[in-house]
């Protein structure tokens, strides 16, 4: 599911023009331009029929955490807004307000969105 979401985000030129990269479940490589996006699958809940038949992982309900990292809070905020607008087309964001804060450990700003998807939602 996260791979489908990743590819779908990469199809949006506004996001790819603004992001230094989009990564799946990994740390951005050294030298990655700011800001960048990291997707992490939080969980995937199997979708089952009433009789208990598992429909397979392609039908799992999935929660993905989307983190936008960068040294400039304005750029992080702008990219977060682009990503949020894109995912609102197919997913739901349970947090009323996205989280954004300065991370003392990395010396960078991080904005996070928690997104819920069914595979059929992502084209």
NUNU-676702 format. One record per residue (C-alpha): residue in one letter; chain; residue number from 1; x, y, z. Coordinates in Angstrom, 3 decimals, decimal comma. Layout:
REM residues N
<r res="a" chain="A" n="NUM" c1="X" c2="Y" c3="Z"/>
...
//
This chain:
REM residues 123
<r res="x" chain="A" n="1" c1="0,000" c2="0,000" c3="0,000"/>
<r res="x" chain="A" n="2" c1="2,759" c2="2,445" c3="0,884"/>
<r res="x" chain="A" n="3" c1="4,377" c2="1,805" c3="-2,490"/>
<r res="x" chain="A" n="4" c1="1,120" c2="2,716" c3="-4,245"/>
<r res="x" chain="A" n="5" c1="0,861" c2="5,865" c3="-2,132"/>
<r res="x" chain="A" n="6" c1="4,492" c2="6,724" c3="-2,865"/>
<r res="x" chain="A" n="7" c1="3,978" c2="6,369" c3="-6,614"/>
<r res="x" chain="A" n="8" c1="0,762" c2="8,356" c3="-6,443"/>
<r res="x" chain="A" n="9" c1="2,501" c2="11,220" c3="-4,591"/>
<r res="x" chain="A" n="10" c1="5,344" c2="11,155" c3="-7,122"/>
<r res="x" chain="A" n="11" c1="2,804" c2="11,617" c3="-9,929"/>
<r res="x" chain="A" n="12" c1="2,035" c2="15,112" c3="-8,587"/>
<r res="x" chain="A" n="13" c1="4,549" c2="17,535" c3="-10,135"/>
<r res="x" chain="A" n="14" c1="3,858" c2="20,224" c3="-7,522"/>
<r res="x" chain="A" n="15" c1="5,049" c2="17,796" c3="-4,841"/>
<r res="x" chain="A" n="16" c1="8,052" c2="16,492" c3="-6,777"/>
<r res="x" chain="A" n="17" c1="9,106" c2="20,044" c3="-7,686"/>
<r res="x" chain="A" n="18" c1="8,964" c2="21,105" c3="-4,023"/>
<r res="x" chain="A" n="19" c1="10,500" c2="17,962" c3="-2,482"/>
<r res="x" chain="A" n="20" c1="14,145" c2="16,963" c3="-2,502"/>
<r res="x" chain="A" n="21" c1="12,981" c2="13,358" c3="-2,476"/>
<r res="x" chain="A" n="22" c1="10,324" c2="10,946" c3="-1,323"/>
<r res="x" chain="A" n="23" c1="11,431" c2="7,876" c3="0,622"/>
<r res="x" chain="A" n="24" c1="9,681" c2="4,780" c3="1,866"/>
<r res="x" chain="A" n="25" c1="10,405" c2="3,437" c3="5,355"/>
<r res="x" chain="A" n="26" c1="13,996" c2="4,608" c3="5,386"/>
<r res="x" chain="A" n="27" c1="16,286" c2="7,446" c3="6,340"/>
<r res="x" chain="A" n="28" c1="16,982" c2="9,895" c3="3,524"/>
<r res="x" chain="A" n="29" c1="20,416" c2="9,395" c3="1,985"/>
<r res="x" chain="A" n="30" c1="23,147" c2="11,892" c3="2,863"/>
<r res="x" chain="A" n="31" c1="23,015" c2="14,939" c3="0,631"/>
<r res="x" chain="A" n="32" c1="19,253" c2="14,795" c3="0,016"/>
<r res="x" chain="A" n="33" c1="17,909" c2="18,266" c3="-0,756"/>
<r res="x" chain="A" n="34" c1="15,439" c2="19,876" c3="1,656"/>
<r res="x" chain="A" n="35" c1="12,610" c2="19,496" c3="2,260"/>
<r res="x" chain="A" n="36" c1="11,950" c2="15,807" c3="1,733"/>
<r res="x" chain="A" n="37" c1="9,159" c2="13,347" c3="2,489"/>
<r res="x" chain="A" n="38" c1="9,341" c2="10,026" c3="4,295"/>
<r res="x" chain="A" n="39" c1="6,457" c2="7,528" c3="4,343"/>
<r res="x" chain="A" n="40" c1="6,211" c2="4,912" c3="7,083"/>
<r res="x" chain="A" n="41" c1="3,527" c2="2,248" c3="7,269"/>
<r res="x" chain="A" n="42" c1="2,137" c2="2,354" c3="10,808"/>
<r res="x" chain="A" n="43" c1="-0,137" c2="-0,640" c3="10,477"/>
<r res="x" chain="A" n="44" c1="-2,229" c2="-2,592" c3="8,025"/>
<r res="x" chain="A" n="45" c1="-5,479" c2="-4,128" c3="9,171"/>
<r res="x" chain="A" n="46" c1="-6,630" c2="-7,126" c3="7,132"/>
<r res="x" chain="A" n="47" c1="-9,929" c2="-6,637" c3="5,365"/>
<r res="x" chain="A" n="48" c1="-12,161" c2="-9,671" c3="5,760"/>
<r res="x" chain="A" n="49" c1="-15,536" c2="-10,804" c3="4,542"/>
<r res="x" chain="A" n="50" c1="-18,275" c2="-11,504" c3="7,083"/>
<r res="x" chain="A" n="51" c1="-17,419" c2="-15,212" c3="6,959"/>
<r res="x" chain="A" n="52" c1="-13,808" c2="-14,440" c3="7,959"/>
<r res="x" chain="A" n="53" c1="-12,287" c2="-14,848" c3="4,507"/>
<r res="x" chain="A" n="54" c1="-9,149" c2="-12,711" c3="4,307"/>
<r res="x" chain="A" n="55" c1="-9,141" c2="-10,672" c3="1,088"/>
<r res="x" chain="A" n="56" c1="-5,329" c2="-10,507" c3="0,992"/>
<r res="x" chain="A" n="57" c1="-2,839" c2="-7,768" c3="1,710"/>
<r res="x" chain="A" n="58" c1="-3,827" c2="-5,825" c3="-1,407"/>
<r res="x" chain="A" n="59" c1="-7,125" c2="-5,074" c3="0,340"/>
<r res="x" chain="A" n="60" c1="-5,753" c2="-4,125" c3="3,783"/>
<r res="x" chain="A" n="61" c1="-6,843" c2="-0,919" c3="5,464"/>
<r res="x" chain="A" n="62" c1="-3,557" c2="0,947" c3="5,987"/>
<r res="x" chain="A" n="63" c1="-2,323" c2="3,785" c3="8,176"/>
<r res="x" chain="A" n="64" c1="0,685" c2="5,682" c3="6,898"/>
<r res="x" chain="A" n="65" c1="2,680" c2="8,359" c3="8,692"/>
<r res="x" chain="A" n="66" c1="3,948" c2="11,012" c3="6,307"/>
<r res="x" chain="A" n="67" c1="6,868" c2="13,067" c3="7,622"/>
<r res="x" chain="A" n="68" c1="8,219" c2="16,148" c3="5,899"/>
<r res="x" chain="A" n="69" c1="11,732" c2="17,064" c3="7,044"/>
<r res="x" chain="A" n="70" c1="13,748" c2="20,185" c3="6,343"/>
<r res="x" chain="A" n="71" c1="15,941" c2="22,936" c3="7,769"/>
<r res="x" chain="A" n="72" c1="13,487" c2="25,708" c3="6,827"/>
<r res="x" chain="A" n="73" c1="10,110" c2="25,715" c3="8,583"/>
<r res="x" chain="A" n="74" c1="8,460" c2="27,723" c3="5,784"/>
<r res="x" chain="A" n="75" c1="9,467" c2="25,168" c3="3,144"/>
<r res="x" chain="A" n="76" c1="8,369" c2="22,289" c3="5,393"/>
<r res="x" chain="A" n="77" c1="4,987" c2="23,950" c3="5,950"/>
<r res="x" chain="A" n="78" c1="4,496" c2="24,630" c3="2,226"/>
<r res="x" chain="A" n="79" c1="5,291" c2="21,023" c3="1,289"/>
<r res="x" chain="A" n="80" c1="3,079" c2="19,691" c3="4,112"/>
<r res="x" chain="A" n="81" c1="0,172" c2="21,684" c3="2,686"/>
<r res="x" chain="A" n="82" c1="0,752" c2="20,257" c3="-0,811"/>
<r res="x" chain="A" n="83" c1="0,933" c2="16,701" c3="0,532"/>
<r res="x" chain="A" n="84" c1="-2,129" c2="17,190" c3="2,732"/>
<r res="x" chain="A" n="85" c1="-4,180" c2="18,542" c3="-0,174"/>
<r res="x" chain="A" n="86" c1="-3,142" c2="15,571" c3="-2,307"/>
<r res="x" chain="A" n="87" c1="-3,921" c2="12,877" c3="0,258"/>
<r res="x" chain="A" n="88" c1="-7,244" c2="14,464" c3="1,178"/>
<r res="x" chain="A" n="89" c1="-8,363" c2="13,479" c3="-2,328"/>
<r res="x" chain="A" n="90" c1="-8,263" c2="9,800" c3="-1,354"/>
<r res="x" chain="A" n="91" c1="-7,555" c2="9,399" c3="2,355"/>
<r res="x" chain="A" n="92" c1="-8,556" c2="10,791" c3="5,656"/>
<r res="x" chain="A" n="93" c1="-6,311" c2="12,593" c3="8,090"/>
<r res="x" chain="A" n="94" c1="-7,513" c2="11,862" c3="11,618"/>
<r res="x" chain="A" n="95" c1="-5,514" c2="14,663" c3="13,237"/>
<r res="x" chain="A" n="96" c1="-7,422" c2="17,928" c3="13,187"/>
<r res="x" chain="A" n="97" c1="-4,122" c2="19,776" c3="13,165"/>
<r res="x" chain="A" n="98" c1="-0,984" c2="18,343" c3="11,588"/>
<r res="x" chain="A" n="99" c1="1,977" c2="18,175" c3="13,933"/>
<r res="x" chain="A" n="100" c1="4,994" c2="20,325" c3="13,225"/>
<r res="x" chain="A" n="101" c1="7,938" c2="20,963" c3="15,497"/>
<r res="x" chain="A" n="102" c1="11,657" c2="21,594" c3="15,630"/>
<r res="x" chain="A" n="103" c1="13,673" c2="18,474" c3="16,407"/>
<r res="x" chain="A" n="104" c1="16,632" c2="19,359" c3="18,649"/>
<r res="x" chain="A" n="105" c1="18,344" c2="16,060" c3="17,897"/>
<r res="x" chain="A" n="106" c1="18,527" c2="16,570" c3="14,132"/>
<r res="x" chain="A" n="107" c1="18,420" c2="20,363" c3="14,029"/>
<r res="x" chain="A" n="108" c1="15,571" c2="20,149" c3="11,528"/>
<r res="x" chain="A" n="109" c1="11,865" c2="20,815" c3="11,340"/>
<r res="x" chain="A" n="110" c1="9,469" c2="17,913" c3="10,982"/>
<r res="x" chain="A" n="111" c1="5,809" c2="17,988" c3="10,038"/>
<r res="x" chain="A" n="112" c1="3,755" c2="14,797" c3="10,328"/>
<r res="x" chain="A" n="113" c1="0,442" c2="13,658" c3="8,918"/>
<r res="x" chain="A" n="114" c1="-1,277" c2="10,411" c3="9,873"/>
<r res="x" chain="A" n="115" c1="-3,256" c2="9,152" c3="6,902"/>
<r res="x" chain="A" n="116" c1="-5,697" c2="6,256" c3="6,612"/>
<r res="x" chain="A" n="117" c1="-6,298" c2="4,498" c3="3,290"/>
<r res="x" chain="A" n="118" c1="-8,033" c2="1,573" c3="1,715"/>
<r res="x" chain="A" n="119" c1="-6,152" c2="0,325" c3="-1,353"/>
<r res="x" chain="A" n="120" c1="-9,090" c2="1,123" c3="-3,604"/>
<r res="x" chain="A" n="121" c1="-8,744" c2="4,775" c3="-2,595"/>
<r res="x" chain="A" n="122" c1="-5,348" c2="5,251" c3="-4,249"/>
<r res="x" chain="A" n="123" c1="-5,612" c2="5,290" c3="-8,062"/>
//
